[in-house]
Amino acid sequence: MYKVLILGGTSEGVALAKKLSEDPILIPITSLAGRTRGPKIVQGLLRQGGFGGVKGLVEYLISEEIFAVFDATHPFASQITKNAISACKSAKVPLVRLTREPWVAETGDDWDNVESIAQAAKSIPVGARVFVTTGRQELEPYFKRNDIWTLVRVIDMPSKQLELGKGKFIAGRGPFSVEEEVDLMGAYRVDLLVSKNSGGQSSYGKIVAARRLGLPVIMVRPPELNLEIIIYYSLREASEWLRGYIN
């Protein structure tokens, strides 16, 4: 039996765990950071919470006799990826990244590509009614803008009241259909969308909705990691790599 650690949190990680659990010689273990309540249901084993940095991850890999690691974390979770590279190198455990191709603007899209959340917040024009979908971890830059109305969607509502100037928090876990996104933006009279370019299909509905409604999008580019790591963009390639490594 081979234990395979999946650093999860994405739909790709869930799909990978399901795929690997179908093989009787594999034991997939999905690790989630534990930042949201009611995490996605995954096949195989599940652990929640951090490892305590590189040192803690190294100790886990060795003590649990992990055969291989898949980094299937969010494209913007760059620190976790860096920690995984360092830990796997120290523990001499192979590491592969399973991620998504970033979205590419199509005909009808009106994107303003920026490098950071802070730059995105500064780029919002005065008086805009903006739909923010960049997560609850980096909301401070938007709070400083009292000259805009902000609709913030989060997976879990904040445990304490956050000082959102003018606007509203709504809770929801995707994926959302294009029609749902169109209806939501229309109901709140949104005239601008802010999104991370996280790629994939599960959160692409809002991008299509903005295109249909003719709304501009402030798009935050994914971080440039420039790290030495094998990267696959499909479940098939990732699972074939593991099978080849076992053989």
C-alpha positions as CSV (number, residue, x, y, z in Angstrom):
1,M,0.0,0.0,0.0
2,Y,1.2,3.5,-0.9
3,K,0.2,6.6,1.1
4,V,-0.2,9.6,-1.1
5,L,-0.6,13.1,0.5
6,I,-2.8,15.5,-1.3
7,L,-2.4,19.2,-0.3
8,G,-6.0,20.0,-1.1
9,G,-8.6,22.7,-1.0
10,T,-9.5,22.8,-4.7
11,S,-11.9,20.8,-6.9
12,E,-8.8,19.3,-8.6
13,G,-7.7,18.0,-5.2
14,V,-11.2,16.4,-4.6
15,A,-11.1,14.8,-8.0
16,L,-7.6,13.5,-7.5
17,A,-8.6,11.9,-4.2
18,K,-11.5,10.2,-5.8
19,K,-9.4,8.9,-8.7
20,L,-6.6,7.6,-6.4
21,S,-9.1,5.9,-4.0
22,E,-10.3,3.7,-6.8
23,D,-6.9,2.0,-6.8
24,P,-6.7,-0.7,-4.1
25,I,-2.9,-0.2,-3.6
26,L,-3.2,3.6,-2.9
27,I,-4.2,5.4,0.3
28,P,-5.0,9.0,-0.5
29,I,-4.8,11.4,2.4
30,T,-6.2,14.9,1.7
31,S,-4.9,17.7,3.9
32,L,-7.0,20.9,4.2
33,A,-5.9,24.1,5.9
34,G,-9.1,24.2,7.9
35,R,-10.0,27.8,7.1
36,T,-13.6,27.1,6.2
37,R,-16.4,25.4,8.1
38,G,-18.0,22.4,6.5
39,P,-15.1,21.4,4.1
40,K,-15.8,19.5,0.9
41,I,-16.3,15.8,1.2
42,V,-13.3,13.9,-0.1
43,Q,-12.6,10.2,-0.8
44,G,-9.9,8.5,1.2
45,L,-8.5,9.9,4.5
46,L,-8.9,13.5,5.6
47,R,-6.8,15.6,7.9
48,Q,-7.5,19.3,8.8
49,G,-5.2,22.0,10.0
50,G,-1.7,23.1,9.1
51,F,1.6,21.2,9.6
52,G,3.4,23.9,11.5
53,G,5.6,25.1,8.7
54,V,8.3,23.2,6.8
55,K,9.6,21.3,9.8
56,G,6.2,20.0,10.8
57,L,5.5,18.8,7.2
58,V,8.9,17.0,7.0
59,E,8.1,15.2,10.3
60,Y,4.7,14.2,9.0
61,L,6.0,12.9,5.7
62,I,8.6,10.8,7.5
63,S,6.4,9.5,10.4
64,E,3.5,8.6,8.1
65,E,5.8,7.1,5.4
66,I,4.3,9.2,2.6
67,F,5.2,7.8,-0.8
68,A,4.4,10.9,-2.9
69,V,2.9,14.3,-2.5
70,F,0.5,16.2,-4.8
71,D,0.2,20.0,-4.3
72,A,-3.4,20.6,-5.4
73,T,-3.7,23.9,-3.4
74,H,-5.2,27.1,-4.7
75,P,-3.1,28.8,-7.4
76,F,-2.7,31.8,-5.0
77,A,-1.6,29.7,-2.1
78,S,2.1,30.3,-3.0
79,Q,3.5,29.9,0.6
80,I,2.1,26.4,0.9
81,T,3.7,25.4,-2.4
82,K,7.0,26.8,-1.3
83,N,6.8,24.9,2.0
84,A,5.9,21.7,0.2
85,I,8.9,22.0,-2.1
86,S,11.3,22.5,0.8
87,A,9.8,19.8,2.9
88,C,9.6,17.2,0.2
89,K,13.2,17.9,-0.7
90,S,14.3,17.4,2.9
91,A,12.3,14.2,3.3
92,K,13.2,12.9,-0.1
93,V,9.6,12.5,-1.2
94,P,8.6,13.2,-4.8
95,L,6.3,16.2,-5.3
96,V,4.0,17.1,-8.2
97,R,1.8,20.1,-8.6
98,L,-1.7,19.6,-10.0
99,T,-3.2,23.0,-10.9
100,R,-5.2,24.9,-13.5
101,E,-4.4,26.9,-16.5
102,P,-5.2,30.6,-15.8
103,W,-8.1,32.1,-17.7
104,V,-7.5,34.0,-20.9
105,A,-9.6,36.9,-22.0
106,E,-12.1,36.2,-24.8
107,T,-14.0,38.4,-27.2
108,G,-16.4,40.6,-25.1
109,D,-14.2,40.5,-22.0
110,D,-13.1,43.9,-20.5
111,W,-10.3,43.0,-18.1
112,D,-7.9,45.2,-16.2
113,N,-5.1,42.9,-15.1
114,V,-3.4,43.8,-11.9
115,E,-0.6,42.3,-9.7
116,S,-2.2,42.4,-6.3
117,I,-5.3,42.8,-4.2
118,A,-4.1,46.2,-3.0
119,Q,-3.7,47.3,-6.6
120,A,-7.2,45.9,-7.4
121,A,-8.7,48.0,-4.6
122,K,-7.0,51.1,-5.8
123,S,-8.2,50.6,-9.3
124,I,-11.9,50.6,-8.5
125,P,-13.4,53.9,-9.7
126,V,-15.2,56.2,-7.3
127,G,-18.9,55.4,-7.0
128,A,-18.6,51.9,-8.3
129,R,-20.9,49.1,-7.1
130,V,-18.3,46.3,-7.1
131,F,-18.7,42.5,-6.6
132,V,-15.6,41.3,-4.7
133,T,-14.8,37.5,-5.1
134,T,-11.2,37.4,-3.9
135,G,-11.9,35.7,-0.6
136,R,-12.1,36.9,3.0
137,Q,-8.3,36.7,3.8
138,E,-7.5,40.0,2.1
139,L,-10.4,42.4,2.6
140,E,-8.5,45.2,4.3
141,P,-7.7,47.2,1.1
142,Y,-11.4,47.3,0.2
143,F,-12.4,48.5,3.7
144,K,-10.3,51.6,3.2
145,R,-12.5,52.6,0.2
146,N,-15.5,54.5,1.6
147,D,-16.3,56.0,-1.8
148,I,-17.5,52.6,-3.3
149,W,-20.3,50.1,-2.6
150,T,-18.9,46.6,-2.1
151,L,-20.7,43.2,-2.3
152,V,-18.3,40.6,-0.8
153,R,-19.0,36.9,-1.3
154,V,-17.3,34.5,1.2
155,I,-17.6,30.8,1.8
156,D,-18.3,31.4,5.6
157,M,-19.6,34.6,7.1
158,P,-17.0,36.3,9.3
159,S,-17.2,35.2,13.0
160,K,-16.9,38.8,14.0
161,Q,-18.4,41.9,12.4
162,L,-15.9,43.4,9.9
163,E,-15.9,47.1,9.2
164,L,-17.1,47.1,5.6
165,G,-17.8,50.7,4.7
166,K,-20.7,50.7,2.3
167,G,-21.8,47.3,1.2
168,K,-22.9,43.8,2.2
169,F,-21.5,40.3,2.9
170,I,-23.1,37.3,1.4
171,A,-22.1,33.7,2.0
172,G,-22.1,30.9,-0.6
173,R,-20.0,28.0,-1.8
174,G,-19.7,27.4,-5.5
175,P,-19.8,26.3,-8.1
176,F,-22.4,28.8,-9.3
177,S,-24.1,28.7,-12.7
178,V,-23.8,31.6,-15.1
179,E,-27.5,32.3,-14.7
180,E,-27.1,32.4,-10.9
181,E,-24.2,34.9,-11.2
182,V,-26.1,37.0,-13.7
183,D,-29.1,37.2,-11.4
184,L,-27.0,38.1,-8.4
185,M,-25.1,40.9,-10.2
186,G,-28.4,42.2,-11.5
187,A,-30.1,42.1,-8.1
188,Y,-27.4,44.1,-6.5
189,R,-26.9,46.4,-9.5
190,V,-23.2,45.5,-9.7
191,D,-21.2,47.4,-12.3
192,L,-17.7,46.0,-11.7
193,L,-16.3,42.6,-10.8
194,V,-13.0,41.9,-8.9
195,S,-11.7,38.4,-9.3
196,K,-8.5,36.4,-8.9
197,N,-7.4,34.7,-12.1
198,S,-7.6,31.2,-10.4
199,G,-8.4,29.3,-13.6
200,G,-10.6,26.2,-13.8
201,Q,-14.3,25.8,-14.5
202,S,-15.8,25.8,-11.0
203,S,-15.6,29.6,-10.6
204,Y,-15.7,30.6,-14.2
205,G,-19.4,31.3,-14.2
206,K,-18.9,34.8,-12.8
207,I,-16.5,35.7,-15.6
208,V,-19.0,34.6,-18.2
209,A,-21.8,36.5,-16.4
210,A,-19.7,39.7,-16.4
211,R,-19.1,39.2,-20.2
212,R,-22.8,38.8,-20.8
213,L,-23.7,41.8,-18.8
214,G,-20.9,43.9,-20.4
215,L,-19.3,44.5,-17.0
216,P,-15.6,45.3,-16.6
217,V,-13.4,43.0,-14.5
218,I,-10.4,43.8,-12.4
219,M,-8.4,40.6,-12.7
220,V,-5.6,39.8,-10.2
221,R,-2.9,37.8,-11.8
222,P,-1.7,34.6,-10.1
223,P,1.7,34.8,-8.4
224,E,4.8,34.0,-10.4
225,L,6.5,31.2,-8.5
226,N,9.4,30.4,-10.8
227,L,10.1,27.2,-8.8
228,E,11.5,23.9,-9.9
229,I,8.5,21.5,-9.6
230,I,6.7,19.2,-12.0
231,I,3.4,20.7,-13.0
232,Y,0.4,19.0,-14.5
233,Y,-2.8,20.6,-15.6
234,S,-4.9,17.4,-16.0
235,L,-6.0,14.7,-13.6
236,R,-5.0,12.1,-16.2
237,E,-1.4,13.3,-16.5
238,A,-1.1,13.5,-12.7
239,S,-2.4,10.0,-12.1
240,E,-0.3,8.5,-14.9
241,W,2.8,10.1,-13.4
242,L,2.1,8.4,-10.1
243,R,1.5,5.0,-11.8
244,G,4.8,5.4,-13.6
245,Y,6.6,6.3,-10.4
246,I,5.2,3.2,-8.6
247,N,6.2,1.0,-11.5
